[in-house]
Structure formats: structure tokens, C-alpha cells
Amino acid sequence: MFIDSGVSFTMLPEQVLRNITEHVNKLMKMDPKYGSNNNKFTCYDVVELPKDMQEMVLHFCDGAQLVIPVDNYMYLDQADKEYCLVFKKAPEMYPRMSILGNFQQQNMRMLFDVKGETLSFTQYKGCQAEKKQHAAV
């Protein structure tokens, strides 16, 4: 899988995207409506997600797991009053290619260790209710 902050949305092989869509259909308890928006995402005629909507986990060959929060793969299109699954099919020229786009990378910290040939990642939780130290400016 390529990781590209210059690509907006994750692109996946067709069968992988189909499996994800089928799973989301079950959670949404409805069939999607296709092509209702300009980006050709898989969208659902709802303005609220089911309470049991889960984080998505990408499993890598070495056992690493990247947890993607619901807000990083489901987007509320307020104009069309629908939630959309924001993944795209890999381009026809490269049908087996996978790219992790920047929408799915939101609030993630990634460390690229080029020399060690590893990638580390974790969710960034931001400024929560913990006490913070501030530096004098």
C-alpha cells in the first residue's frame, strides 16, 4: 500500500472495495445509492450513522493494524443529505494498486523510518481534557 498525502481519498482494488461496501451496507441496513454526488462515492440516504458503526482496521502483512475512525471513512454530504463511504476504486491502469489517501490519514501521526524501512502510526487524539504545560512565548 502506498501512503500519499497528495491523494485525497484511499484507492483500493475493486474486490477489496466491494467487500468493504458490502460490510458497510450491512451496518447501514440499506443498499447504497450510487453516483449521487460528483465524486462517485458510495452514498446512503441518511443524515445520521447507526450507533454501531465501527472503526475500520487495515491489516498489514507483518501484523500491523491501522485503525481508521468512522469520521475518516464516512463523510456527511450536507448538500445532498447523505453519508458517503469515501474510498475509490483503483484506476483501471493499475487495478491492484492500493493508496492510503489524506482523508483517511486525518488525525494520524506517521513516522517514516527510511533507513529502517518501517512505518509507524498512531491516532492523534488532540487536546483532550488533560492538563497541558504551556511554554512562555
N, C-alpha and C positions, 0 to 999 in steps of 0.2 A: 504494500500500500504506500503510495506517495502521500506526503503531507505537504500541502501547498496553501499558504495563507493568501495567495493571489487568486485562488479559485474560490468562488463564493460558496458553492454547495458541493457536498460529497457526491462523487460519481461512483457507481458500483456496477458490476456485471449484471446483466438482465435477470438472471436466475436469482442472484442474491437480493436484488431489489424486489423481485416478485415475492420471495419468502418473507421479507420484511413487511411488504404491503399486506400480505395475507394475515400476518400476525396482528398488524395494526387494525385491519378490518374486524378481526375477532374482538379486539379490545373496544373498538368504537361501536360494535354491534350493528354495523351497517356497511353497505357497499359504498365505495368512493364514487365521486363524480369526477370524471377525467376532463382535463383541458379547459376548466372553467376560468383559469387565470392565464396570464401572459407567459408564465414560466413553465407551464405544462406539468405542474406538480400534481400529485395525487391528493385530492381535497375531499373534505367531508362537510356536509351541510349542518354544521353545529357551531355554536359560539362558546361552548364550554367543553372541556375534555372530561372523559369519565374519571371518576375518583381513583380507579385502579390503574390508570395509565402509569407505566413504569419507565424507569431509566432504561436506556438501551446499553448493552455491553458489547463492545467489539472485542473479539478474542483473536489474539495473535498466535502465530505458530509456536513461539517459545513459551507460551503460557501467560504472557502479559494480558491484562484486560483494561480497556479504556472505557470508562463509564461515561455515557453521554446523557446529561439531564434532558428531561422531556422538552424544556424550552429550547434546547439546541437541535431538536429534530422535528418538532411540531410548531408551526407558525400560525398565528391568528391573522388572517387577511381581513381586516375590519371593513374594507370597502365591499368585499363580496360576502361578508358574514360567514366565513368558513375557516376551518382549521386545515392546514396543508402539511403533508409529510414532505419535508424539504430535502429530499435526495433525488438525484437524477441518474438516469441510465448512462453507462459508459458510452463514449462515442462509438459509432459503428466501425470506424477505422481501427480502434483498439478495444474490442468488446470485452476483454478480460481484465482491463485496467481498473484499478481502484485508487481514488484520490480522496483524502480527507480534506474537505474544504473549510474555509474560515468560519462559516456559520456554525458548524459543529465544533469548532475549536474555541468558541467563546468561553471566557472564564476558565480556560485551561492554561496551566503553566507547562511548557515543554522545554526540556533540556536536551539539546543535540550534542552528544559526545562523539565528534567526528573521529578522533583518534581511537577511541574505544569501540567505535561502531555500534553505539547504543543510543536509544532514545528513552528518556524518562518523562513521565507525565503525571500530573495530578490536577484535581479540580481546585480552582481558586475560589474560596468562599467569600472573599472580600471583607469589608468592615462589618463584623457582626457585633454582638453585644459584649464583646470582651474589652477590657481596659487597654488602651493603646498608649504608648510612650510617644511624645512629640519632641522633635528636635527644635531648638531655637533657631530662628532664621534671621 
